[in-house]
């Protein structure tokens, strides 16, 4: 099974704007479909709830091999947890 990643980043808190990035094209499509409220994934449900309160949001698909920043952050968190 392919690992799914999803990032929700505040872009402008004053204007309530957020950017969502995912390495899964299926996830991007589910989030973009605003009429699709029933999702079996808790993460997608929470993301959709969060987006209801945002004025504007952007979403984009970033293939895993191109998402160097997220990979760096994930490694950093993993290394930190290993050190505990």
Secondary structure, DSSP 8 states (H G I E B T S, - for coil): -----EEEEEEETTTTEEEEEES-HHHHHHHH-TT----S-HHHHHHHHHHHT-SEEEEEE--GGG-HHHHHHHHHHHHHHHH-
